[in-house]
Amino acid sequence: MTHRIKAAPLTAEAFAPYGDLLDASGSPDKMINQGKCGRFHDKALLDFSDGRAGISIFKGKKESLPLPLQLVERHPLGSQAFVPMSADPFLVVVARDEDGVPKDPRAFLTAPGQAINFHKSTWHGVLTPLSEPGLFAVIDRIGDGANLEEHWFKEEFIIEE
């Protein structure tokens, strides 16, 4: 049996169980730089068991919908933020955890200016840009230890617009 997942627009409320939406919606918390810059303060919880925060650059292959979902992963030792380096949308896939197994995957489409931070141990899809060049700054844990778990689905999932 094939399960179809409709990708929904990404909102802070819908994404809250899985992580933080990073955007500049609403009014800035304060104005800085001689009143020329609005600061939207402390938008994500960076959570690491040990190690340190690092910023890496990822270059992902452009994908298109419909897209089969075969794999999700999680990082038990730290949160992980994906910050696109262009204004192009990308696909975000998450799943709730049930006794160490991902269940009920959901998909979201970002809008220009949105980035995300996955909470520690959140099941999520791999980086999925929907446009070239697929460049992202990724803020995550740098350190020793096993910080990657993968789950390959036995069921068939297709993500659609």
DSSP file (Angstrom, degrees, kcal/mol; ACC not computed):
  #  RESIDUE AA STRUCTURE BP1 BP2  ACC     N-H-->O    O-->H-N    N-H-->O    O-->H-N    TCO  KAPPA ALPHA  PHI   PSI    X-CA   Y-CA   Z-CA
    1    1 A M              0   0    0      0, 0.0   155,-1.0     0, 0.0     2,-0.5   0.000 360.0 360.0 360.0 133.8    0.0    0.0    0.0
    2    2 A T  E     -a  156   0A   0    153,-0.1     2,-0.5   155,-0.0   155,-0.2  -0.834 360.0-151.6 -97.1 129.6    1.3    3.4   -0.9
    3    3 A H  E     -a  157   0A   0    153,-3.4   155,-2.5    -2,-0.5     2,-0.5  -0.872   9.6-148.6 -99.5 129.5    0.7    6.3    1.6
    4    4 A R  E     -a  158   0A   0     -2,-0.5     2,-0.5   153,-0.2   155,-0.2  -0.846   8.0-163.2-101.4 133.7    0.4    9.8    0.1
    5    5 A I  E     -a  159   0A   0    153,-3.1   155,-3.1    -2,-0.5     2,-0.6  -0.969   9.7-147.4-117.5 119.4    1.6   12.7    2.0
    6    6 A K  E     -a  160   0A   0     -2,-0.5   101,-0.5   153,-0.2     2,-0.4  -0.766  20.0-127.7 -87.4 124.1    0.5   16.2    1.0
    7    7 A A        -     0   0    0    153,-3.2   101,-0.3    -2,-0.6    86,-0.1  -0.585  28.6-160.1 -72.9 124.7    3.1   18.8    1.6
    8    8 A A  E     -b  108   0A   0     99,-2.5   101,-2.7    -2,-0.4     2,-0.1  -0.654  29.6 -87.3-101.9 158.2    1.6   21.7    3.6
    9    9 A P  E     -b  109   0A   0      0, 0.0     2,-0.5     0, 0.0   101,-0.2  -0.410  51.5-108.0 -61.4 142.5    2.8   25.3    4.0
   10   10 A L        +     0   0    0     99,-2.1     2,-0.3    -2,-0.1   101,-0.1  -0.622  45.6 172.2 -78.2 123.5    5.3   25.5    6.9
   11   11 A T     >  -     0   0    0     -2,-0.5     4,-2.0     1,-0.1     5,-0.2  -0.931  41.9-121.3-127.0 155.4    3.9   27.4    9.9
   12   12 A A  H  > S+     0   0    0     -2,-0.3     4,-1.3     1,-0.2     7,-0.2   0.891 112.7  51.0 -60.3 -40.4    5.4   27.8   13.4
   13   13 A E  H  4 S+     0   0    0      1,-0.2     3,-0.3     2,-0.2    -1,-0.2   0.926 112.1  44.2 -66.7 -45.5    2.4   26.1   15.0
   14   14 A A  H  4 S+     0   0    0      1,-0.2    -1,-0.2     2,-0.1    -2,-0.2   0.831 118.9  43.7 -68.8 -31.4    2.4   23.0   12.8
   15   15 A F  H >X S+     0   0    0     -4,-2.0     3,-2.3     1,-0.2     4,-1.8   0.626  86.1  96.1 -88.7 -14.4    6.2   22.6   13.1
   16   16 A A  T 3< S+     0   0    0     -4,-1.3    -1,-0.2     1,-0.3    -2,-0.1   0.794  77.8  56.9 -51.7 -39.0    6.4   23.3   16.9
   17   17 A P  T 34 S+     0   0    0      0, 0.0    -1,-0.3     0, 0.0    -2,-0.1   0.726 118.1  35.0 -65.8 -16.1    6.4   19.6   17.9
   18   18 A Y  T <4 S-     0   0    0     -3,-2.3   101,-2.7     1,-0.3     2,-0.3   0.667 125.6 -56.8-109.6 -24.3    9.5   19.0   15.7
   19   19 A G  E  <  -H  118   0B   0     -4,-1.8     2,-0.4    99,-0.3    -1,-0.3  -0.973  65.0 -49.4 171.6-161.3   11.5   22.2   15.9
   20   20 A D  E     -H  117   0B   0     97,-2.6    97,-2.1    -2,-0.3     2,-0.5  -0.873  34.6-137.4-112.0 136.3   11.7   25.9   15.5
   21   21 A L  E     -H  116   0B   0     -2,-0.4     2,-0.7    95,-0.2    95,-0.2  -0.821  19.3-154.3 -87.6 127.0   10.6   28.0   12.5
   22   22 A L  E     +H  115   0B   0     93,-3.2    93,-2.4    -2,-0.5     2,-0.3  -0.911  39.0 120.2-105.8 113.6   13.2   30.7   11.8
   23   23 A D        -     0   0    0     -2,-0.7    91,-0.1    91,-0.2    90,-0.1  -0.932  66.1-110.6-157.6 179.9   11.8   33.7   10.0
   24   24 A A        +     0   0    0     -2,-0.3     2,-0.1    89,-0.3    90,-0.1  -0.266  58.8 145.9-114.7  43.8   11.3   37.4   10.3
   25   25 A S        +     0   0    0      2,-0.1    -2,-0.1    15,-0.0     2,-0.0  -0.483  53.3   8.2 -81.6 154.4    7.5   37.5   10.7
   26   26 A G  S    S-     0   0    0     -2,-0.1    14,-0.0     2,-0.0     0, 0.0  -0.304 112.0 -30.2  75.9-163.4    5.8   40.1   12.9
   27   27 A S  S    S-     0   0    0      1,-0.1    -2,-0.1    -2,-0.0     0, 0.0  -0.653  70.6-103.4 -89.8 145.9    7.7   43.0   14.4
   28   28 A P        -     0   0    0      0, 0.0    12,-0.2     0, 0.0     3,-0.1  -0.277  22.9-124.5 -62.5 154.3   11.4   42.8   15.4
   29   29 A D  S    S-     0   0    0     10,-2.0     2,-0.3     1,-0.3    11,-0.2   0.849  88.3 -15.3 -68.4 -34.4   12.2   42.4   19.0
   30   30 A K  E     -L   39   0C   0      9,-1.3     9,-3.3     7,-0.0     2,-0.4  -0.981  67.0-111.8-162.0 161.8   14.4   45.5   18.8
   31   31 A M  E     +L   38   0C   0     -2,-0.3     7,-0.2     7,-0.2     2,-0.2  -0.829  39.3 171.5 -98.6 136.8   16.0   47.7   16.3
   32   32 A I  E  >> +L   37   0C   0      5,-3.2     5,-1.7    -2,-0.4     4,-0.8  -0.693  45.7  55.2-131.1-177.3   19.8   47.7   16.1
   33   33 A N  T >45S-     0   0    0      1,-0.2     3,-1.4    -2,-0.2    -1,-0.2   0.937 133.8 -45.0  53.0  56.1   22.6   49.2   13.9
   34   34 A Q  T 345S-     0   0    0      1,-0.3    -1,-0.2    -3,-0.1    -2,-0.1   0.816 109.4 -58.1  60.0  33.1   21.5   52.8   14.2
   35   35 A G  T 345S+     0   0    0      2,-0.2    -1,-0.3    -3,-0.1    -2,-0.2   0.600 118.0 108.1  77.2  11.7   17.9   51.8   13.7
   36   36 A K  T <<5S+     0   0    0     -3,-1.4     2,-0.4    -4,-0.8    -3,-0.2   0.432  70.4  52.6-100.2  -0.5   18.6   50.2   10.3
   37   37 A C  E   < -L   32   0C   0     -5,-1.7    -5,-3.2     2,-0.0     2,-0.5  -0.984  67.5-144.1-143.2 126.9   18.2   46.6   11.3
   38   38 A G  E     -L   31   0C   0     -2,-0.4     2,-0.6    -7,-0.2    -7,-0.2  -0.776  17.5-148.2 -88.5 130.2   15.4   44.7   13.0
   39   39 A R  E     -L   30   0C   0     -9,-3.3   -10,-2.0    -2,-0.5    -9,-1.3  -0.886   8.7-164.7-102.2 118.4   16.6   41.9   15.3
   40   40 A F        -     0   0    0     -2,-0.6     3,-0.4   -12,-0.2     2,-0.1  -0.865  34.4-142.6 -97.7  96.6   14.3   38.9   15.6
   41   41 A H        -     0   0    0     -2,-0.9    -2,-0.0     1,-0.2     0, 0.0  -0.355  52.6 -12.5 -83.4 137.9   15.9   37.6   18.7
   42   42 A D        +     0   0    0     -2,-0.1    -1,-0.2     1,-0.1     3,-0.0   0.884  66.2 167.7  52.3  59.5   16.7   34.0   19.9
   43   43 A K        +     0   0    0     -3,-0.4     2,-0.3     1,-0.1    -1,-0.1   0.588  56.0  40.6 -81.6 -12.7   14.5   32.1   17.3
   44   44 A A  S    S-     0   0    0    -24,-0.1     2,-0.9    72,-0.1    -1,-0.1  -0.990  70.5-128.4-142.7 147.2   15.9   28.6   17.9
   45   45 A L        -     0   0    0     -2,-0.3     2,-0.7    72,-0.1   -25,-0.1  -0.838  21.8-159.2 -92.1 105.7   17.0   26.4   20.7
   46   46 A L        -     0   0    0     -2,-0.9     2,-0.5    33,-0.1    73,-0.1  -0.799  18.0-176.2 -84.7 119.0   20.4   25.0   19.9
   47   47 A D        +     0   0    0     -2,-0.7    32,-1.7    94,-0.0     2,-0.4  -0.951   9.3 169.6-129.9 110.6   20.6   21.9   22.1
   48   48 A F  B     -M   78   0D   0     -2,-0.5    30,-0.2    30,-0.2     3,-0.1  -0.974  31.0-151.2-126.2 134.7   23.7   19.8   22.3
   49   49 A S  S    S-     0   0    0     28,-2.6     2,-0.3    -2,-0.4    -1,-0.1   0.875  82.9 -35.4 -67.3 -37.7   24.5   17.0   24.8
   50   50 A D  S    S+     0   0    0     27,-0.5    -1,-0.2    -3,-0.1     2,-0.1  -0.852 106.1  65.2-162.5-166.9   28.2   17.8   24.5
   51   51 A G  S    S-     0   0    0     -2,-0.3     2,-0.3    90,-0.1    92,-0.2  -0.438  81.9 -79.0  75.9-153.3   30.6   19.0   21.8
   52   52 A R  E     -I  142   0B   0     90,-2.0    90,-3.0    -2,-0.1     2,-0.3  -0.943  37.7 -91.8-145.2 163.2   30.1   22.4   20.3
   53   53 A A  E     -I  141   0B   0     -2,-0.3     2,-0.3    88,-0.2    88,-0.2  -0.611  45.7-178.1 -76.7 137.8   28.0   24.3   17.8
   54   54 A G  E     -I  140   0B   0     86,-2.5    86,-1.9    -2,-0.3     2,-0.5  -0.956  22.8-139.2-134.5 156.2   29.4   24.4   14.3
   55   55 A I  E     +I  139   0B   0     -2,-0.3     2,-0.3    84,-0.2    84,-0.2  -0.975  26.7 174.2-117.0 121.4   28.4   25.9   11.0
   56   56 A S  E     -I  138   0B   0     82,-2.8    82,-3.2    -2,-0.5     2,-0.5  -0.811  28.1-126.1-118.2 161.7   28.8   23.8    7.8
   57   57 A I  E     -I  137   0B   0     -2,-0.3     2,-0.4    80,-0.2    80,-0.2  -0.956  24.2-166.9-110.2 125.8   27.8   24.5    4.2
   58   58 A F  E     -I  136   0B   0     78,-2.7    78,-2.4    -2,-0.5     2,-0.5  -0.888   9.7-160.9-109.0 142.1   25.7   21.8    2.5
   59   59 A K  E     -I  135   0B   0     -2,-0.4     2,-0.2    76,-0.2    76,-0.2  -0.928  19.9-166.8-122.0 104.7   25.1   21.6   -1.2
   60   60 A G        -     0   0    0     74,-2.8     2,-0.3    -2,-0.5    68,-0.1  -0.607  23.9-108.0 -96.2 151.8   22.0   19.4   -1.9
   61   61 A K        -     0   0    0     -2,-0.2     2,-0.1    66,-0.2    73,-0.1  -0.571  41.3-107.2 -74.5 133.9   20.8   18.0   -5.1
   62   62 A K        -     0   0    0     -2,-0.3     2,-0.3    66,-0.1    68,-0.2  -0.392  41.3-171.2 -61.6 134.1   17.6   19.6   -6.4
   63   63 A E        -     0   0    0     66,-2.6     2,-0.3    -2,-0.1     4,-0.1  -0.762   6.9-152.1-119.4 168.9   14.6   17.4   -6.1
   64   64 A S        -     0   0    0     -2,-0.3    67,-0.0     2,-0.2    66,-0.0  -0.969  27.9 -73.6-140.9 158.3   11.0   17.7   -7.4
   65   65 A L  S    S+     0   0    0     -2,-0.3     2,-0.2    65,-0.1    95,-0.1  -0.746 102.1  54.2 -98.5 146.5    7.6   16.5   -6.3
   66   66 A P  S    S+     0   0    0      0, 0.0    94,-0.2     0, 0.0    -2,-0.2   0.506  80.5 171.7 -69.4 151.7    6.1   14.0   -6.2
   67   67 A L  E     -C  159   0A   0     92,-2.1    92,-3.1    -2,-0.2     2,-0.2  -0.997  32.6-124.1-138.1 128.4    9.0   12.4   -4.3
   68   68 A P  E     -C  158   0A   0      0, 0.0     2,-0.7     0, 0.0    90,-0.2  -0.510  19.4-144.6 -70.3 140.5    9.3    9.0   -2.7
   69   69 A L  E     +C  157   0A   0     88,-2.4    88,-0.7    -2,-0.2     3,-0.1  -0.933  36.7 150.9-105.7 112.9   10.1    9.1    1.0
   70   70 A Q  E     +     0   0A   0     -2,-0.7    83,-2.6     1,-0.3     2,-0.4   0.670  58.0  32.4-111.8 -25.8   12.4    6.2    1.9
   71   71 A L  E     -C  152   0A   0     81,-0.2    55,-0.4    79,-0.0     2,-0.3  -0.985  48.9-178.0-142.0 140.6   14.5    7.3    4.8
   72   72 A V  E     -C  151   0A   0     79,-2.1    79,-2.9    -2,-0.4     2,-0.3  -0.933  13.5-167.7-128.9 161.6   14.4    9.6    7.8
   73   73 A E  E     -CD 150 124A   0     51,-3.0    51,-2.9    -2,-0.3     2,-0.3  -0.897   4.9-161.7-139.4 167.5   17.2   10.3   10.3
   74   74 A R  E     -C  149   0A   0     75,-2.1    75,-2.3    -2,-0.3    49,-0.1  -0.981  17.1-136.4-150.6 163.0   17.7   11.9   13.7
   75   75 A H    >   -     0   0    0     -2,-0.3    46,-2.0    47,-0.3     3,-1.1  -0.898  14.1-173.6-123.9  98.3   20.5   13.3   15.8
   76   76 A P  T 3  S+     0   0    0      0, 0.0    -1,-0.1     0, 0.0    71,-0.1   0.646  82.7  49.9 -70.9 -14.2   20.2   12.1   19.4
   77   77 A L  T 3  S+     0   0    0      1,-0.2   -28,-2.6    70,-0.1   -27,-0.5   0.432 117.5   6.2-105.2   0.3   23.1   14.3   20.6
   78   78 A G  B <   -M   48   0D   0     -3,-1.1    43,-0.5   -30,-0.2   -30,-0.2  -0.956  67.1-101.2-175.9 155.6   22.1   17.7   19.1
   79   79 A S        -     0   0    0    -32,-1.7    62,-0.6    -2,-0.3     2,-0.3  -0.254  33.3-148.3 -71.5 167.9   19.7   19.9   17.3
   80   80 A Q  E     -JK 118 140B   0     38,-1.8    38,-3.4    60,-0.2     2,-0.4  -0.949   6.7-161.7-147.8 123.3   20.2   20.7   13.6
   81   81 A A  E     -JK 117 139B   0     58,-2.7    58,-1.6    -2,-0.3     2,-0.5  -0.876   4.4-158.2-108.1 136.7   19.3   23.9   11.7
   82   82 A F  E     -JK 116 138B   0     34,-2.6    34,-2.0    -2,-0.4    56,-0.2  -0.966  12.6-179.6-111.9 117.2   18.9   24.3    8.0
   83   83 A V  E     - K   0 137B   0     54,-2.7    54,-3.0    -2,-0.5    32,-0.1  -0.937  22.6-136.7-119.6 106.5   19.3   27.9    6.8
   84   84 A P  E     - K   0 136B   0      0, 0.0    52,-0.3     0, 0.0     6,-0.0  -0.314   1.4-148.1 -64.7 145.2   19.0   28.3    3.0
   85   85 A M  S    S+     0   0    0     50,-2.8     2,-0.3     2,-0.0    51,-0.1   0.121  83.1  45.4 -99.4  18.9   21.5   30.6    1.3
   86   86 A S  S    S-     0   0    0     49,-0.2    27,-0.3     2,-0.2     0, 0.0  -0.914  91.9-108.8-146.2 171.6   18.9   31.6   -1.3
   87   87 A A  S    S+     0   0    0     -2,-0.3    27,-0.1    25,-0.1    -2,-0.0   0.171  76.9 122.0 -90.4  19.0   15.3   32.6   -1.2
   88   88 A D        -     0   0    0     24,-0.1    -2,-0.2     1,-0.1    25,-0.1  -0.536  65.2-110.5 -85.4 147.4   14.1   29.4   -2.7
   89   89 A P        -     0   0    0      0, 0.0    41,-1.3     0, 0.0     2,-0.3  -0.315  32.6-168.7 -70.5 157.9   11.7   27.0   -1.1
   90   90 A F  E     -E  129   0A   0     39,-0.2    20,-2.3    40,-0.1     2,-0.4  -0.956  24.0-106.4-141.7 163.5   12.7   23.6    0.2
   91   91 A L  E     -EF 128 109A   0     37,-2.6    37,-0.6    -2,-0.3     2,-0.5  -0.747  26.2-164.6 -94.9 134.9   10.9   20.5    1.5
   92   92 A V  E     - F   0 108A   0     16,-2.9    16,-2.9    -2,-0.4     2,-0.4  -0.984   5.8-172.7-120.2 124.5   10.9   19.7    5.2
   93   93 A V  E     + F   0 107A   0     -2,-0.5    32,-2.4    14,-0.2     2,-0.3  -0.962   9.6 168.0-119.0 134.7    9.9   16.2    6.3
   94   94 A V  E     -GF 124 106A   0     12,-2.2    12,-3.1    -2,-0.4     2,-0.3  -0.915  13.1-166.2-137.5 163.7    9.4   15.2    9.9
   95   95 A A  E     -G  123   0A   0     28,-1.6    28,-0.7    -2,-0.3     9,-0.2  -0.988  24.5-115.3-149.5 147.3    7.9   12.2   11.8
   96   96 A R  E     - F   0 103A   0      7,-1.7     7,-2.9    -2,-0.3     2,-0.4  -0.445  33.7-116.2 -78.3 158.9    6.9   11.7   15.4
   97   97 A D  E     - F   0 102A   0      5,-0.2     2,-0.4    -2,-0.1    -1,-0.1  -0.820  27.2-177.7-100.2 133.5    8.7    9.1   17.5
   98   98 A E  E >  S- F   0 101A   0      3,-2.6     3,-1.0    -2,-0.4    -2,-0.0  -0.874  77.5 -34.8-130.7 100.1    7.0    6.0   18.9
   99   99 A D  T 3  S-     0   0    0     -2,-0.4    -1,-0.0     1,-0.2    -2,-0.0   0.885 125.4 -43.5  55.0  43.1    9.3    3.9   21.0
  100  100 A G  T 3  S+     0   0    0      1,-0.2    -1,-0.2     0, 0.0    -3,-0.0   0.512 120.2 105.1  85.3   5.2   12.3    4.7   18.8
  101  101 A V  E <  S- F   0  98A   0     -3,-1.0    -3,-2.6    22,-0.0    -1,-0.2  -0.969  72.4-119.3-121.4 132.5   10.5    4.3   15.5
  102  102 A P  E     - F   0  97A   0      0, 0.0     2,-0.3     0, 0.0    -5,-0.2  -0.487  37.4-177.7 -69.6 137.7    9.3    7.1   13.2
  103  103 A K  E     + F   0  96A   0     -7,-2.9    -7,-1.7    -2,-0.2    20,-0.1  -0.954  49.9  10.9-134.8 152.5    5.6    7.3   12.7
  104  104 A D  E    S-     0   0A   0     -2,-0.3    -8,-0.3    -9,-0.2    -1,-0.2   0.912  75.2-147.2  51.3  61.7    3.1    9.4   10.7
  105  105 A P  E     -     0   0A   0      0, 0.0     2,-0.3     0, 0.0   -10,-0.3  -0.256  14.2-164.1 -59.4 145.9    5.5   11.4    8.5
  106  106 A R  E     - F   0  94A   0    -12,-3.1   -12,-2.2  -101,-0.1     2,-0.4  -0.920   4.2-150.3-127.4 154.3    4.5   14.9    7.6
  107  107 A A  E     - F   0  93A   0   -101,-0.5   -99,-2.5    -2,-0.3     2,-0.3  -0.977   9.9-172.6-130.2 143.0    5.8   17.2    4.9
  108  108 A F  E     -bF   8  92A   0    -16,-2.9   -16,-2.9    -2,-0.4     2,-0.5  -0.973  16.0-143.8-132.1 146.2    6.1   21.0    4.7
  109  109 A L  E     -bF   9  91A   0   -101,-2.7   -99,-2.1    -2,-0.3   -18,-0.2  -0.948  24.0-137.0-107.0 127.7    7.0   23.4    2.0
  110  110 A T        -     0   0    0    -20,-2.3     3,-0.1    -2,-0.5   -99,-0.0  -0.390   8.8-135.8 -78.3 160.9    8.9   26.5    3.1
  111  111 A A    >   -     0   0    0   -101,-0.1     3,-1.8     1,-0.1   -21,-0.1  -0.728  44.7 -73.2-104.5 161.8    8.3   30.0    1.9
  112  112 A P  T 3  S+     0   0    0      0, 0.0   -25,-0.1     0, 0.0    -1,-0.1  -0.307 122.3  26.9 -54.7 137.1   11.1   32.4    0.9
  113  113 A G  T 3  S+     0   0    0      1,-0.3     2,-0.4   -27,-0.3   -89,-0.3   0.486  94.3 121.1  88.6   3.5   12.8   33.7    4.1
  114  114 A Q    <   +     0   0    0     -3,-1.8    -1,-0.3   -91,-0.1     2,-0.3  -0.826  31.3 170.8-103.6 142.0   12.1   30.6    6.2
  115  115 A A  E     -H   22   0B   0    -93,-2.4   -93,-3.2    -2,-0.4     2,-0.3  -0.870  17.9-141.4-133.9 168.6   14.7   28.3    7.8
  116  116 A I  E     -HJ  21  82B   0    -34,-2.0   -34,-2.6    -2,-0.3     2,-0.4  -0.949  10.3-156.6-137.2 155.5   14.2   25.5   10.3
  117  117 A N  E     -HJ  20  81B   0    -97,-2.1   -97,-2.6    -2,-0.3     2,-0.3  -0.967  18.9-145.8-129.6 114.7   15.8   24.1   13.4
  118  118 A F  E     -HJ  19  80B   0    -38,-3.4   -38,-1.8    -2,-0.4   -99,-0.3  -0.635  22.4-120.1 -78.1 132.9   15.1   20.4   14.2
  119  119 A H    >   -     0   0    0   -101,-2.7     3,-1.7    -2,-0.3   -44,-0.3  -0.330  45.6 -77.8 -64.5 155.2   14.9   19.6   17.9
  120  120 A K  T 3  S+     0   0    0      1,-0.3   -41,-0.2   -43,-0.1    -1,-0.1  -0.302 118.0  12.5 -54.0 135.2   17.4   17.0   19.2
  121  121 A S  T 3  S+     0   0    0    -46,-2.0     2,-0.5   -43,-0.5    -1,-0.3   0.607  88.4 146.6  69.5  17.2   16.2   13.5   18.4
  122  122 A T    <   -     0   0    0     -3,-1.7   -47,-0.3   -47,-0.2     2,-0.3  -0.728  51.1-125.5 -84.3 126.9   13.5   14.6   15.9
  123  123 A W  E     + G   0  95A   0    -28,-0.7   -28,-1.6    -2,-0.5     2,-0.3  -0.550  45.5 163.0 -67.0 131.0   13.0   12.2   13.0
  124  124 A H  E     -DG  73  94A   0    -51,-2.9   -51,-3.0    -2,-0.3   -30,-0.3  -0.988  37.9-106.2-150.3 157.1   13.4   14.2    9.8
  125  125 A G        -     0   0    0    -32,-2.4   -53,-0.1    -2,-0.3     3,-0.1  -0.281  48.2 -90.7 -74.1 167.6   14.0   13.8    6.1
  126  126 A V        -     0   0    0    -55,-0.4   -33,-0.2     1,-0.2    -1,-0.1  -0.291  62.5 -67.1 -73.7 165.2   17.3   14.6    4.5
  127  127 A L        -     0   0    0      1,-0.1   -66,-0.2   -35,-0.1    -1,-0.2  -0.340  57.8-174.2 -54.6 125.4   18.0   18.0    3.1
  128  128 A T  E     -E   91   0A   0    -37,-0.6   -37,-2.6    -3,-0.1     2,-0.1  -0.706   5.7-173.5-133.6  81.8   15.7   18.5    0.1
  129  129 A P  E     -E   90   0A   0      0, 0.0   -66,-2.6     0, 0.0   -39,-0.2  -0.476  12.7-161.0 -70.2 146.2   16.1   21.6   -2.0
  130  130 A L  S    S+     0   0    0    -41,-1.3     2,-0.3   -68,-0.2   -40,-0.1   0.325  74.1  39.2-107.2   3.9   13.5   22.2   -4.6
  131  131 A S  S    S-     0   0    0    -42,-0.2     3,-0.2   -43,-0.1   -68,-0.1  -0.961  91.8 -70.8-145.2 159.8   15.7   24.7   -6.6
  132  132 A E  S    S+     0   0    0     -2,-0.3   -71,-0.1     1,-0.3    -2,-0.0  -0.680 104.5  34.0 -82.5 147.2   19.3   25.1   -7.6
  133  133 A P  S    S-     0   0    0      0, 0.0    -1,-0.3     0, 0.0   -71,-0.1  -0.993  73.2-160.8 -93.1  -5.1   21.9   25.8   -6.2
  134  134 A G        +     0   0    0     -3,-0.2   -74,-2.8     1,-0.2     2,-0.4   0.821  29.1 160.6  71.9  30.4   20.7   24.0   -3.0
  135  135 A L  E     +I   59   0B   0    -76,-0.2   -50,-2.8   -78,-0.0     2,-0.4  -0.734  10.1 172.1 -91.1 132.7   23.2   25.8   -0.7
  136  136 A F  E     -IK  58  84B   0    -78,-2.4   -78,-2.7    -2,-0.4     2,-0.5  -0.995  32.9-135.5-137.7 141.6   22.4   25.8    3.0
  137  137 A A  E     -IK  57  83B   0    -54,-3.0   -54,-2.7    -2,-0.4     2,-0.5  -0.869  29.4-159.9 -87.0 130.4   24.2   26.8    6.1
  138  138 A V  E     -IK  56  82B   0    -82,-3.2   -82,-2.8    -2,-0.5     2,-0.6  -0.966   7.9-163.1-119.4 122.1   23.7   24.0    8.6
  139  139 A I  E     +IK  55  81B   0    -58,-1.6   -58,-2.7    -2,-0.5     2,-0.3  -0.914  35.0 129.0-105.9 115.7   24.2   24.7   12.3
  140  140 A D  E     -IK  54  80B   0    -86,-1.9   -86,-2.5    -2,-0.6     2,-0.3  -0.882  57.7 -57.5-153.8-176.0   24.6   21.5   14.3
  141  141 A R  E     -I   53   0B   0    -62,-0.6     2,-0.5    -2,-0.3   -88,-0.2  -0.514  37.1-164.5 -77.5 132.1   26.7   19.6   16.9
  142  142 A I  E     +I   52   0B   0    -90,-3.0   -90,-2.0    -2,-0.3     2,-0.3  -0.980  44.7  85.3-113.7 121.2   30.4   19.0   16.2
  143  143 A G  S    S-     0   0    0     -2,-0.5     4,-0.1   -92,-0.2     2,-0.0  -0.966  73.6 -59.1 169.0 177.0   31.9   16.4   18.4
  144  144 A D  S    S+     0   0    0     -2,-0.3   -94,-0.1     2,-0.1     2,-0.1  -0.281  79.5  62.1 -75.9 164.5   32.6   12.7   19.1
  145  145 A G  S    S-     0   0    0     -2,-0.0     2,-0.9     2,-0.0    -2,-0.1  -0.112  92.8 -59.8 103.8 160.9   29.9   10.1   19.5
  146  146 A A        +     0   0    0      1,-0.1    -2,-0.1    -2,-0.1     3,-0.0  -0.682  55.4 161.5 -81.0 105.9   27.2    8.5   17.4
  147  147 A N        +     0   0    0     -2,-0.9     2,-0.4    -4,-0.1    -1,-0.1   0.007  50.1  76.0-116.3  26.8   24.9   11.4   16.5
  148  148 A L        +     0   0    0    -73,-0.2     2,-0.4   -72,-0.1   -73,-0.2  -0.966  46.4 174.4-142.0 124.0   23.1    9.8   13.5
  149  149 A E  E     - C   0  74A   0    -75,-2.3   -75,-2.1    -2,-0.4     2,-0.3  -0.993  14.5-161.7-121.7 135.4   20.3    7.2   13.5
  150  150 A E  E     - C   0  73A   0     -2,-0.4     2,-0.4   -77,-0.2   -77,-0.2  -0.890   6.8-165.5-116.2 148.1   18.7    6.3   10.2
  151  151 A H  E     - C   0  72A   0    -79,-2.9   -79,-2.1    -2,-0.3     2,-0.5  -0.977   6.6-157.1-133.0 121.3   15.4    4.5    9.6
  152  152 A W  E     - C   0  71A   0     -2,-0.4   -81,-0.2   -81,-0.2     2,-0.2  -0.859  23.8-127.2 -95.8 125.6   14.5    3.0    6.2
  153  153 A F  E     -     0   0A   0    -83,-2.6     4,-0.1    -2,-0.5    -2,-0.0  -0.474  15.6-163.8 -73.4 138.8   10.7    2.7    5.7
  154  154 A K  E    S+     0   0A   0     -2,-0.2    -1,-0.2     2,-0.1     2,-0.1   0.738  77.2  73.1 -85.4 -29.3    9.3   -0.7    4.7
  155  155 A E  E    S-     0   0A   0      1,-0.1     2,-0.5   -85,-0.0  -153,-0.1  -0.459  91.6-112.8 -80.6 157.9    6.0    1.1    3.7
  156  156 A E  E     -a    2   0A   0   -155,-1.0  -153,-3.4    -2,-0.1     2,-0.4  -0.835  34.5-177.6 -96.8 125.1    5.9    3.2    0.6
  157  157 A F  E     -aC   3  69A   0    -88,-0.7   -88,-2.4    -2,-0.5     2,-0.4  -0.972   7.8-168.0-121.0 137.0    5.4    7.0    1.0
  158  158 A I  E     -aC   4  68A   0   -155,-2.5  -153,-3.1    -2,-0.4     2,-0.5  -0.995  12.3-147.3-123.9 125.4    5.0    9.5   -1.8
  159  159 A I  E     -aC   5  67A   0    -92,-3.1   -92,-2.1    -2,-0.4     2,-0.3  -0.818  23.7-179.3 -94.1 128.4    5.2   13.3   -1.0
  160  160 A E  E      a    6   0A   0   -155,-3.1  -153,-3.2    -2,-0.5   -53,-0.1  -0.831 360.0 360.0-123.8 160.3    3.0   15.4   -3.2
  161  161 A E              0   0    0     -2,-0.3  -155,-0.1  -155,-0.2   -52,-0.0   0.461 360.0 360.0 -73.1 360.0    2.3   19.1   -3.6
